[in-house]
């Protein structure tokens, strides 16, 4: 039974693909649903206004069903087209129905045939609907009015079916362009991941291994070996986070319903913001700076806020180590609430300080990180001092009104 079900499903899918083609799933289908609704409602209103109480129940039922089927066709093209064609044949068979009452819905139907079906499939259904109308006219032997009606429907088909075909072609071309652009971005993303793995990760691995070997070399003084141990720990941590980022970059489907923090593992890196900033301050002190660290307030930031601010603090510390003057004091102040998280660093800037390689996008990266959670970054240079301030708003605590005392 399961094998028969698989075969039946496969045949149905192949038949659907053969009739609708690769662009059968309508992008922007809501627009076409609205078009079908407008055509159906206008068709009803115009006929009711023109004929008034003379409209028959058969016409009213057919126009109402046409409205419903036109709205359903963009969502389910094959069943919708088949049902509308059946309605058209039933209406032609009814003696009291008038095909002219279906003009506006028929125009939308011709557009949908060109838009949602392959050209030859849509053309065949168009010809069937026209030939059945011609057959009814021939059976009723209506010479002038019937010919005029048939010619009018032919002109509608010539006007609206190609319109649907053009819409289908244009949307298919736009979809192909977006797919090519997405493929190029995917290739670029994978190439970046490969280059970072082959170059940056390799260099960091070598740095960590060499520092590890030097830290165990008894020929170095204990103080030097401690510095090598700190260097090996820093390089190992950075290498771990780089590998997490590379794993995210190499994901073929990034939209898996998971946030960046979860997919990279970075969201779990910071559990205590105050302690994380303290460690960063110790790193600055280990680089030869005199650092004063203060943590004020008792607010509890979210994991995302803590992670973001710790990453910003790392970039701040890197800028201090690169450009700061070791002979000038450094202050790191973390304010935890009550309304905002605020991290302020101050350091001196000296022209004689050796400059390490710089990326040129550090400040921009910090601003982008903070802006993602409605935070801001400000920088100020004054009297050979550099002041950097990162601010993140905290959610306003909910206040409960004091209940009124009952009075006797």
C-alpha positions in Angstrom: 0.0 0.0 0.0 2.8 2.4 0.8 4.5 1.7 -2.5 1.3 2.5 -4.4 0.9 5.7 -2.4 4.5 6.7 -3.3 3.8 6.0 -7.0 0.5 7.9 -7.0 2.1 10.9 -5.3 5.0 10.9 -7.8 2.6 10.7 -10.8 0.5 13.5 -9.4 3.6 15.7 -8.8 4.9 15.0 -12.3 1.5 15.8 -13.8 1.3 19.0 -11.8 4.8 20.0 -12.9 4.0 19.2 -16.5 1.0 21.5 -16.5 2.2 24.4 -14.3 6.0 24.3 -15.0 8.7 25.5 -12.8 7.0 28.7 -11.9 3.7 27.1 -10.9 4.0 28.3 -7.3 2.9 31.9 -7.7 5.2 34.4 -6.1 3.0 37.3 -4.9 -0.1 35.1 -5.1 -2.0 37.5 -2.8 -2.0 40.0 -5.5 -3.6 37.6 -7.9 -6.2 36.6 -5.2 -7.1 40.3 -4.9 -7.3 40.5 -8.7 -9.7 37.6 -8.8 -11.8 39.1 -5.9 -12.0 42.5 -7.7 -13.0 40.9 -11.0 -15.6 38.7 -9.3 -17.2 41.4 -7.2 -17.2 43.9 -10.0 -18.8 41.3 -12.2 -21.6 40.8 -9.6 -22.1 44.5 -9.0 -22.3 45.5 -12.7 -24.8 42.8 -13.6 -27.0 43.5 -10.6 -27.0 47.2 -11.3 -27.7 46.7 -15.0 -30.4 44.0 -14.7 -31.8 44.7 -11.3 -34.4 42.3 -10.2 -34.2 40.6 -13.6 -31.1 38.7 -12.7 -31.9 35.0 -12.4 -30.9 32.7 -9.6 -28.8 30.6 -12.0 -26.8 33.7 -13.1 -26.4 34.8 -9.5 -25.2 31.4 -8.4 -22.8 31.1 -11.3 -21.3 34.6 -10.7 -20.9 33.9 -7.0 -19.1 30.5 -7.7 -16.9 32.3 -10.3 -15.8 34.8 -7.6 -14.9 32.0 -5.2 -13.1 30.0 -7.8 -11.1 33.0 -9.1 -9.9 33.7 -5.6 -8.9 30.1 -5.1 -7.1 29.7 -8.5 -3.9 31.5 -7.6 -3.5 29.4 -4.5 -4.4 26.0 -6.2 -4.0 26.6 -10.0 -4.9 23.2 -11.3 -8.0 22.5 -9.2 -9.1 26.2 -9.6 -8.8 26.1 -13.4 -10.6 22.8 -13.7 -13.4 23.9 -11.4 -13.9 27.2 -13.3 -13.9 25.4 -16.6 -16.5 23.0 -15.3 -18.6 25.9 -14.1 -18.3 27.5 -17.5 -19.6 24.2 -19.2 -22.5 23.9 -16.7 -23.4 27.5 -17.3 -23.5 26.9 -21.1 -25.8 23.9 -20.5 -28.2 25.9 -18.4 -31.1 27.4 -20.5 -31.6 30.4 -18.2 -28.0 31.4 -17.8 -26.4 34.2 -19.8 -22.7 33.9 -20.7 -22.4 37.7 -21.0 -22.8 37.9 -17.2 -19.3 36.2 -16.9 -17.3 38.7 -19.0 -15.2 40.2 -16.2 -14.5 36.9 -14.5 -13.7 35.4 -17.8 -11.1 38.1 -18.5 -9.4 37.3 -15.1 -9.7 33.6 -16.0 -7.8 34.1 -19.3 -5.1 36.0 -17.4 -4.8 33.2 -14.8 -4.5 30.6 -17.6 -1.5 32.4 -19.1 0.0 33.1 -15.7 -0.3 29.8 -13.9 -0.3 27.1 -16.6 2.2 26.2 -19.3 1.6 28.0 -22.6 0.2 25.0 -24.5 -1.9 23.8 -21.6 -3.4 27.3 -21.1 -4.0 27.7 -24.8 -5.8 24.4 -25.0 -8.1 25.3 -22.2 -8.7 28.7 -23.8 -9.7 27.0 -27.1 -12.0 24.5 -25.3 -13.9 27.3 -23.5 -14.3 29.2 -26.8 -15.3 26.2 -28.9 -17.9 25.2 -26.3 -19.4 28.7 -26.5 -19.4 28.4 -30.3 -21.1 25.1 -30.1 -23.9 26.5 -27.9 -24.4 29.4 -30.3 -24.6 26.9 -33.2 -27.1 24.8 -31.4 -29.3 27.8 -30.5 -29.0 29.1 -34.1 -28.5 32.7 -32.8 -27.2 34.5 -35.9 -26.2 38.0 -35.0 -26.1 38.4 -31.2 -24.4 35.0 -30.8 -21.7 35.8 -33.3 -21.0 39.1 -31.7 -20.8 37.5 -28.3 -18.4 34.8 -29.6 -16.2 37.4 -31.2 -16.1 39.5 -28.0 -14.9 36.5 -26.0 -12.3 35.8 -28.7 -11.0 39.3 -28.4 -10.8 39.0 -24.6 -8.8 35.8 -25.0 -6.5 37.4 -27.5 -5.9 40.3 -25.1 -5.8 38.7 -21.6 -4.2 35.3 -22.2 -1.0 36.8 -23.6 -1.0 39.2 -20.7 -0.9 36.3 -18.3 1.9 34.7 -20.3 3.9 37.9 -20.1 3.4 38.1 -16.4 4.5 34.5 -16.1 7.6 35.1 -18.2 8.5 38.3 -16.3 8.2 36.7 -12.9 10.1 33.6 -14.0 12.9 35.9 -15.2 12.9 37.8 -12.0 13.0 34.6 -10.0 15.9 33.2 -12.0 17.8 36.5 -11.4 17.3 36.3 -7.7 18.3 32.6 -7.7 21.5 33.4 -9.6 22.3 36.2 -7.1 21.6 33.9 -4.2 23.9 31.3 -5.7 26.7 33.9 -6.2 26.3 35.0 -2.5 26.4 31.4 -1.4 29.6 30.8 -3.4 31.1 34.0 -1.9 30.2 33.0 1.6 31.7 29.5 1.2 34.8 31.0 -0.3 35.2 33.4 2.7 34.8 30.4 5.0 37.4 28.4 3.2 39.9 31.3 3.1 39.4 32.1 6.8 39.9 28.4 7.6 43.0 28.0 5.5 44.7 31.3 6.5 43.4 32.7 9.7 42.5 29.5 11.5 45.8 28.0 10.5 47.9 31.0 11.7 46.0 31.0 15.0 46.5 27.3 15.5 50.2 27.7 14.9 50.3 30.6 17.4 48.5 28.6 20.1 50.8 25.6 19.6 54.0 27.6 19.7 52.8 29.5 22.8 51.9 26.2 24.4 55.3 24.7 23.7 57.1 27.8 25.0 55.0 27.8 28.2 56.3 24.3 29.0 59.9 25.2 28.2 61.9 25.3 31.4 64.6 27.5 29.9 62.3 30.5 30.1 61.8 32.4 33.3 58.5 31.7 35.2 57.1 35.2 34.3 57.8 34.7 30.6 56.1 31.2 30.7 53.1 32.8 32.3 52.8 35.2 29.5 53.1 32.4 27.0 50.3 30.5 28.9 48.1 33.6 28.7 48.9 33.9 25.0 48.0 30.3 24.4 44.7 30.6 26.2 43.7 33.7 24.3 44.6 32.2 20.9 42.7 29.0 21.8 39.6 30.9 22.8 39.7 33.0 19.7 40.3 29.9 17.5 37.3 28.2 19.1 35.0 31.2 18.4 36.4 31.4 14.9 35.5 27.8 14.2 32.0 28.4 15.5 31.7 31.3 13.1 33.1 29.2 10.2 30.5 26.5 11.0 27.8 29.0 10.7 29.2 30.4 7.4 29.3 27.0 5.9 25.6 26.2 6.7 23.8 25.8 3.4 20.5 26.9 4.9 21.0 29.7 7.5 17.3 30.3 7.9 16.6 27.3 10.2 14.6 29.1 12.7 17.5 29.6 15.0 19.1 32.9 15.9 22.8 33.7 15.1 23.6 33.5 18.8 22.3 29.9 19.0 23.7 28.7 15.7 27.2 30.0 16.4 27.2 29.1 20.1 28.1 32.7 21.0 24.9 33.3 22.9 26.2 30.9 25.6 29.6 32.6 26.0 28.6 35.3 28.5 26.8 34.4 31.7 28.2 37.2 33.9 28.7 40.5 32.2 30.6 42.1 35.1 33.1 39.2 35.2 33.5 39.2 31.4 34.4 42.9 31.4 36.8 42.3 34.3 38.6 39.6 32.3 38.9 42.0 29.4 40.3 44.7 31.7 42.9 42.1 33.0 43.9 41.5 29.4 44.5 45.2 28.9 46.6 45.3 32.1 48.5 42.3 30.9 49.5 44.2 27.8 51.3 46.8 30.0 48.6 49.3 30.9 47.5 50.6 34.3 43.8 49.8 34.4 41.1 50.8 36.8 37.9 48.8 36.5 34.6 49.7 38.2 31.2 47.9 38.0 28.2 49.9 39.2 24.6 48.9 39.4 22.8 45.6 39.8 20.6 45.3 36.7 20.6 41.9 35.0 21.0 42.2 31.2 19.7 39.6 28.8 22.0 37.0 27.3 22.0 38.8 24.0 22.7 42.1 25.6 25.5 40.7 27.7 27.1 38.9 24.7 26.9 42.0 22.5 28.4 44.3 25.1 31.2 41.8 25.8 32.1 41.7 22.1 32.1 45.4 21.9 34.3 45.5 25.0 36.8 43.2 23.3 37.0 45.6 20.4 37.4 48.5 22.7 40.3 46.7 24.5 41.9 45.9 21.2 41.8 49.5 20.2 43.4 50.5 23.5 46.2 48.0 23.1 46.7 49.0 19.4 46.6 52.8 19.8 46.8 53.6 23.5 49.7 55.1 25.4 50.9 52.6 28.0 52.2 55.5 30.2 48.6 56.9 30.6 46.0 55.3 32.9 43.1 53.4 31.5 39.6 53.3 33.0 36.9 50.8 32.3 33.5 51.6 33.8 30.5 49.3 33.5 27.1 50.6 34.6 24.4 48.1 35.1 21.1 50.0 35.0 18.7 51.0 36.1 17.6 52.3 32.7 20.6 51.5 30.4 23.7 49.4 30.2 26.7 51.7 29.8 30.3 50.8 29.2 32.8 53.6 29.2 36.6 53.3 28.5 39.1 56.1 28.6 42.8 55.9 27.6 45.6 58.1 26.5 46.8 58.4 22.9 50.5 58.8 22.2 52.1 59.3 18.8 55.2 57.3 19.8 53.3 54.2 20.5 54.0 51.3 18.1 50.9 50.6 16.0 49.7 47.1 15.5 47.9 46.1 12.2 44.4 47.5 12.1 41.3 46.6 10.1 39.8 50.0 9.8 36.3 48.8 10.5 36.4 48.3 14.3 34.3 51.3 15.2 31.8 50.5 12.5 31.6 46.9 13.6 30.8 48.0 17.2 28.1 50.4 16.0 26.5 47.7 13.9 26.5 45.2 16.8 24.9 47.8 19.1 22.4 49.1 16.6 21.1 45.5 16.2 19.8 45.7 19.8 18.9 49.5 19.7 22.2 50.4 21.3 24.5 53.3 20.4 28.3 54.0 20.4 29.9 57.4 20.9 33.6 58.3 20.7 35.3 61.5 21.8 39.0 62.7 21.5 40.0 65.3 24.0 43.4 66.4 25.5 45.2 63.4 24.1 42.6 61.1 25.6 40.2 58.8 23.8 36.8 58.1 25.4 34.5 55.4 24.0 30.9 54.9 25.3 28.6 52.0 24.5 25.0 52.3 25.6 22.2 49.7 25.5 18.7 50.5 26.8 17.2 48.2 29.3 13.5 47.2 29.1 11.3 49.4 31.4 10.3 47.3 34.4 6.6 46.8 34.6 5.0 48.6 37.5 1.8 47.4 39.1 -0.6 50.0 40.5 -1.1 50.1 44.2 -4.5 48.6 45.0 -7.0 51.0 46.4 -7.9 50.5 50.0 -11.4 49.5 50.7 -13.4 52.0 52.6 -16.3 51.2 54.8 
